[in-house]
Amino acid sequence: TGFCTQPEGIAEPAENKTVSWMTSKASQTGAAIAGSIAVHEDGRYYNRFHFVTPDGNITTYDKKHLFTFGGEHKRFTSGSERVIVTYKGFRILLAICYDLRFPVWSRNRGDYDMIIYVASWPTPRVEAWKALLTARAIENQCYVAGVNRVGTDPACEYCGGSVIIDPYGKAIAACADNTECEATAEVNMEVLEAFREKFPVLKDADL
């Protein structure tokens, strides 16, 4: 969903129509569906990532790094736990927008193979978006999928820049800027494991 700093009247309950729609579409398509939604639960608001699989399983992650520059911290509650979901043999770290700027939080501890970032990242900072996605893939020896919105709202313009990056830092699929579209790429666990074995960067990583 679009980014909002005033969730009152917009945020949905934890069990909501959007997640029901995601569950239905995942079942119909035989594919996992992921995205973030503003939710309210126990008197608090969360920017919550949902990863929904075709069998109806739902994994959630509450955004750790709230966007203080935009006032997100004034209404939302920060999450405190990293969440990794396993799907089709891949361990996937779930992350939201501003999380991308914090490499320590995203540090690969040998516990994931891919990161998915969903975002409302504005056009004036899109070069940072592209550079940081590439950096996260290279430094963590993992695949990265960055999914960003297009269009405008009263505050900003968004040009997209959605991309899938391989562990070498190469974009293997991308959407054209300012265009609603889809991008598809094959991620290969055997290739990833062979690269990590041949060039074991993660074994030398700082704690």
N, C-alpha and C positions, 0 to 999 in steps of 0.2 A: 504494500500500500504506500501511498504518498507519505512523506515525512510530516509530522505535526508536533508542535510543541505545546499545544493546548488540547489535551485529549478529551476534555469534558464534552459529552455529547457525540463524540466520534468513536472512542474506544469501545470495544465489544467485550462481553463477558468471556471468561476462559473457554467455555463451550459455546461456540458461536456459529453463525451462518457461513462465515467465510471458511472456517475450518471444515464445516460440513460439505461445502462446495469442493474444497481441495480433496477431501476424502473420496467424494463421488468421482471426480475427474481422474484421480490416481487409479481408482478401480477400473474405470472405463478405458483408460489409455494403457494400463499396465506399466506406468512410469511413476517414479517418485516426483512429488511436487513440493517446492519449497518457497518460502517467502516470509516476510515479517509483518506483524499486525499489532496495532496498539490495543492492548487489552487491560481491563480492570479486574482485580481480584483481591479480595480481603481488604478493600478500601485503598488499594494502591494501583498505580498505573505502571505497565511494563511495555517496553518495545520488545516483542516476543517473536523469535524465529520459530517457524513450524516446518518440520520435515515430515512429510506424509507419504507413506509407502502404499503400494496397491493393495496390500492385505489389511489396510486400515490402521496400521501402527503409526502413532504420532510421537515424535521426539521434539522437545522444545528447548530453546535457549533464550535467556533474558539478556539483552544487551548490556555488556559490562561498562563500556566507555560511553557515557552520555555526552551529547554534544553541547558542552557548556556555552560555547560561542553563540549558539542559537537558542539557549535557554531550556534545552531539553531536561536538564537536571532539576529544574524548578518544579516540574510536574511528575516526572517519571522516577521510578526506583531502579537503581542499578542492579544488575545481576552479579553474582559472585562466583559462578562456576563455569569452567570451560566445558563444552559439551561436544562429544564426538559420537557420531552415529555410524554404524557399519551397514553398508548397502552393496550388494552384489560383489562382495569381496574387498570393497574399498572402505577404509576408515576415513570419515569425512568430518573435519572441524567446521562447526557452524559459526558464522560471524556476521556482524551487521555494520555496514557503513563506517563510522568513525573508528571502530575497532581496528581498521586497516592501518591506522597511523601508529599503532602500538606493537612493535615487533616482539617485545618480551611476552606479551599476552599470547601471541600467535606462535611462539617458539615451538618447533617440532621437537618433542621429547622422545621421538621414536614411536609415537602413539597415533599418528595419522598419515594418510597418503594423499589427501586432497583438502583444500579449503574452499568453501563456498562463501563469498561475500555478497550480500544483497544490499542495495544502497539507493539513496537519493543524494547523489553527489553532483553538485552544481557545475555548470560549464566553466566559470572562472577558475576552478581548481581541478579541472579534468586532467591536466598534465601530471599532477601529483597522484591522481587516481591510477593512471596508466603506469607510472614509474613504481609506485608502491606495490601494485599487484605483481609486477615483474620481480621486484625485489623479494617479496614473500615467497614466490615460487623458487627462486634461485637459492636463497639462504636456507630454506627448509627442505630442499630437494623433494618437492611435491608438485602435483598439479594444482592449479588455482582457477576457479571460475568466478569472475566478477560480473555481477548482473546489476546494471544501473538503469534508472528510468530515463525517459525522454519527455519533453513537453515543458510547460511553464506552470508556476503557481504565483500568488501575489508577491512572493519574496524573491524567487530565483528562476533561472532558465536551466534546463537539464538536457544535455546532448547525448546521453547514453555512454558509449564506450564499453559496452558489454564485450567480454572476451574470455577465452579459455586459453590458459598458458601451460606449457609443459615444464618439467623440472629443470630444463636447460634455460628457461626464460624466453622461449619462443612462443609467439601467439599461434596456436594451431586452428583457431576459429574465432571470428569476431563479427559483430554487427556493425553496419555502417552508422556513422554518427547521425543523430536527429531522425532516426528511422525506427519505427516499431517493427521488429523482425525477430527471427530466431537464428541461433548458431548451434551447430552440432559438430562434435569431435569425438574421436575414440580415445579413451584413456586406457592404458595397458599396464597392468600390474607387473607382468614379467619384465617389461622394459624398465619400469621404475626400480624394481629390485636389482636388476643387473647394473643399472647406473649407480645405485647406492653401494653396491658391493665393489664395483670397480673404483669408485671415487668416494670413499667413506667420510664425507664432510661431517655428517651428524655425530660421528663418534668423537670428533674433536671439539664439539660445541661447548660453550660455556654453560654452566648451570644457571 
